[in-house]
Amino acid sequence: MSEDRVKLYRGLREVYIDRTNSSFINGKEGKLYYRGYNIDDLAVNCSFEEVIYLIMKGALPTLKQLDQFVSELRSNMTIPEPVLDIIKTIKNAHPMDVLRTAISALSAFDDDVNDNSAEATLRKGTRLTAQAPTIVTAHARIRDGLEPITPDPELSLAANFLYMLFGEKPDPRDVALIDKDFVLHAEHGLNASSFGARVAASTQADLHCAVTTGVAVLKGPSHGGAAESVMTMSQEIGSVDNAEKYVKDTLSSGGRIMGFGHRVYKAVDPRSLHLQDDLKELGERKGEPKWYSILQSVVEVMKPYSRKGINQNVDFFSGAMYFLLNIPEDLFISIFAIGRVPGWTAQVLEQFENNILLRPRLKYVGDLDREFIKIEDR
Ligand SMILES: CC(C)(COP(=O)(O)OP(=O)(O)OC[C@H]1O[C@@H](n2cnc3c(N)ncnc32)[C@H](O)[C@@H]1OP(=O)(O)O)[C@@H](O)C(=O)NCCC(=O)NCCS
């Protein structure tokens, strides 16, 4: 076909590039499945560790398998001293930049780095999943002039995240919220960061390269960065009475309501419903129900947009939940990233299993055969 007649798929909207067993989004009905299991069942019944096993290995673990897997995760949570030194050196960077750099640096300390076999990739994915909370929390403390806290092998990843962040044994109710949040973020079709990770894997680059790419791509506000923006919006709205005016002013000036809209979901993102319930419970427990009420008022005002497929997504309620847990706002995306490491790993494994170089084309619309003039004559 001649270049001028090619069809463009800008944004790769609705383009299917391969098959997957990892997750399925039914955007029309607002359903999400990990490895065939409905997220609604997993969110209320499974720990993050159980879901990591499911996503990375393809089946739910038995009690014995989970036990062994939890031990493997917990024994891999520490990060080498030189990586801590790198974090100290770049402590003033955004937490996502620090996470990306530290994951990249961890490759220098991983014996499996150049081994792209499924077994080695799984081992590396397990290690990176275990190390991500340690990186994020170590950085958060270092930049505040505090000593990083060594992970506690008796605690889950979610409990360790809060423990290493605040330095105190966390409230089990807070742990349950973070645990579920990690579950809800663990895997999600060919989102932009997973696509980025797959592109890296398709060149036969290793898992550290792919996860580093995933973190880089996740950082943007159209992807992982929306939770922080939603919290900023809630603060700007300030009270329920102001929600309608704020939303209408934003939309009429061509702005977007953060935490709304999704490339695949045209119904409400099912993950947001779990987070909505969690935020309500947390807000009441902390004596700050106002954030939930403000966000619900935004949902009300946005109701007419639901017909156009613009509904609340996973980021809409999570920001306020993290805020009520006293988590600094610039760490919000990093929480998403911690949860997503298993998903990136699973998709890299799939890419390796039936690899094809991901290399689409661009339609050239520039000039041709321009007259070349030597630099001294220009
Ligand atoms: C997520 C997102 C990037 C998906 O975008 P997309 O699939 O490329 O869809 P588009 O950007 O083409 O938007 C399609 C239409 O919906 C509108 N729209 C999409 N999201 C909107 C939002 N949050 N607020 C208001 N309008 C929105 C667009 O203005 C556009 O309208 P138009 O066709 O009249 O121009 C987009 O919905 C968005 O920017 N949301 C806010 C950021 C966010 O919450 N990101 C987290 C995603 S999990």
The ligand as a Tripos MOL2 file, in Angstrom:
@<TRIPOS>MOLECULE
LIG
   48    50     1     0     0
SMALL
NO_CHARGES

@<TRIPOS>ATOM
      1 C1         -7.6640    8.6960   30.9260 C.3       1 LIG1
      2 C2         -7.7870    9.5480   29.6710 C.3       1 LIG1
      3 C3         -6.3750   10.0530   29.3020 C.3       1 LIG1
      4 C4         -8.3300    8.6870   28.5340 C.3       1 LIG1
      5 O1         -8.3600    9.4610   27.4150 O.3       1 LIG1
      6 P1         -8.6960    8.9770   25.9100 P.3       1 LIG1
      7 O2         -9.1840    7.5890   25.8610 O.co2     1 LIG1
      8 O3         -7.5090    9.3010   25.0830 O.co2     1 LIG1
      9 O4         -9.9180    9.8800   25.5790 O.3       1 LIG1
     10 P2         -9.8280   11.3480   25.0430 P.3       1 LIG1
     11 O5         -8.7420   12.1100   25.7210 O.co2     1 LIG1
     12 O6         -9.7810   11.2860   23.5460 O.co2     1 LIG1
     13 O7        -11.2510   11.8950   25.5020 O.3       1 LIG1
     14 C5        -12.4410   11.5600   24.8220 C.3       1 LIG1
     15 C6        -13.4690   12.6360   25.1310 C.3       1 LIG1
     16 O8        -13.8280   12.5660   26.5070 O.3       1 LIG1
     17 C7        -13.5190   13.7950   27.1570 C.3       1 LIG1
     18 N1        -12.9070   13.4560   28.4600 N.ar      1 LIG1
     19 C8        -12.1250   12.3820   28.7240 C.ar      1 LIG1
     20 N2        -11.7460   12.4080   30.0090 N.ar      1 LIG1
     21 C9        -12.3040   13.4940   30.5510 C.ar      1 LIG1
     22 C10       -12.2670   14.0430   31.8480 C.ar      1 LIG1
     23 N3        -11.5480   13.4810   32.8150 N.pl3     1 LIG1
     24 N4        -12.9450   15.1750   32.0930 N.ar      1 LIG1
     25 C11       -13.6540   15.7560   31.1110 C.ar      1 LIG1
     26 N5        -13.7250   15.2740   29.8550 N.ar      1 LIG1
     27 C12       -13.0580   14.1610   29.5790 C.ar      1 LIG1
     28 C13       -12.4970   14.4830   26.2860 C.3       1 LIG1
     29 O9        -12.5090   15.8740   26.4600 O.3       1 LIG1
     30 C14       -12.9490   14.0550   24.9070 C.3       1 LIG1
     31 O10       -14.0390   14.8520   24.5470 O.3       1 LIG1
     32 P3        -14.2440   15.3000   23.0160 P.3       1 LIG1
     33 O11       -14.3830   14.0190   22.2500 O.co2     1 LIG1
     34 O12       -15.4550   16.1290   23.0650 O.co2     1 LIG1
     35 O13       -12.9990   16.0350   22.6580 O.co2     1 LIG1
     36 C15        -8.7280   10.7610   29.9050 C.3       1 LIG1
     37 O14       -10.0080   10.2970   30.2330 O.3       1 LIG1
     38 C16        -8.2060   11.7230   30.9640 C.2       1 LIG1
     39 O15        -7.4050   12.6160   30.6470 O.2       1 LIG1
     40 N6         -8.6580   11.5710   32.2410 N.am      1 LIG1
     41 C17        -8.2060   12.3800   33.3170 C.3       1 LIG1
     42 C18        -6.8870   11.8190   33.8530 C.3       1 LIG1
     43 C19        -7.0910   10.5220   34.6130 C.2       1 LIG1
     44 O16        -7.9870   10.4030   35.4320 O.2       1 LIG1
     45 N7         -6.1940    9.5600   34.3370 N.am      1 LIG1
     46 C20        -6.1960    8.2800   35.0240 C.3       1 LIG1
     47 C21        -6.5890    7.1610   34.1280 C.3       1 LIG1
     48 S1         -6.7360    5.6680   35.0330 S.3       1 LIG1
@<TRIPOS>BOND
     1     1     2 1
     2     2     3 1
     3     2     4 1
     4     2    36 1
     5     4     5 1
     6     5     6 1
     7     6     7 2
     8     6     8 1
     9     6     9 1
    10     9    10 1
    11    10    11 2
    12    10    12 1
    13    10    13 1
    14    13    14 1
    15    14    15 1
    16    15    16 1
    17    15    30 1
    18    16    17 1
    19    17    18 1
    20    17    28 1
    21    18    19 ar
    22    18    27 ar
    23    19    20 ar
    24    20    21 ar
    25    21    22 ar
    26    21    27 ar
    27    22    23 1
    28    22    24 ar
    29    24    25 ar
    30    25    26 ar
    31    26    27 ar
    32    28    29 1
    33    28    30 1
    34    30    31 1
    35    31    32 1
    36    32    33 2
    37    32    34 1
    38    32    35 1
    39    36    37 1
    40    36    38 1
    41    38    39 2
    42    38    40 1
    43    40    41 1
    44    41    42 1
    45    42    43 1
    46    43    44 2
    47    43    45 1
    48    45    46 1
    49    46    47 1
    50    47    48 1
@<TRIPOS>SUBSTRUCTURE
     1 LIG1         1 GROUP 0 **** ****
